[in-house]
Amino acid sequence: MKRKIDETTPTIFVNIRDHLSCLLEIKKNNPTEDKLADNAQAQSVITNINMLLADLKGMNRDAHEGTEQIKNQVAKDKQSLNQLNLQFQNTLYEKSHFLREIKQC
């Protein structure tokens, strides 16, 4: 699934930061609990953070795939341009050759 990287992407970072702040508050408010895994509210926040991180990771992967596709297209276009340039150089050489032949006649 392609995810579009746009102006809403920074909100993922803000949401992650907010969720982490919430998690810290939960930890501060429950100092007797050794593990956040025992707290249902903390588990919910951790799940939300994990979903946001998964979305972020997916967008990163999609960006890298898009970059790879663009690199491949540029390489293909560059090869085509080099071929056309070579044909042009050959045509110029033939032209100069014919002009020399004409001058010799």
Buried (B, 14 or more C-beta within 10 A) or exposed (E): EEBEEEEEEEEBEEBBEBBEEBBEEBEEEBEEEEEBEEBEBBEEBBEBBEEBEEBBEEBEEBEEEEEEEEEEEEEEEEEEEEEEEEEEEEEEEEEEEEEEEEEEE
